[in-house]
Amino acid sequence: MQIFYALIAGLSVGLFFSWLKLPLPAPPTLVGIVGAAGVFLGSVIFRSVAAWLH
């Protein structure tokens, strides 16, 4: 359910920023979005490995 809420919030922000003709507060390309996902996955992997080592 959190993913749905995040999607609705993101759509709302995107519509609002576009309506005000402001630059989007997110990477404007798929490459940027994949990079942001990589940062998130890197942090998840680090936490998993750190927990496993302890």
Secondary structure, DSSP 8 states (H G I E B T S, - for coil): -HHHHHHHHHHHHHHHHHHTT---SS-SSHHHHHHHHHHHHHHHHHHHHHHHH-
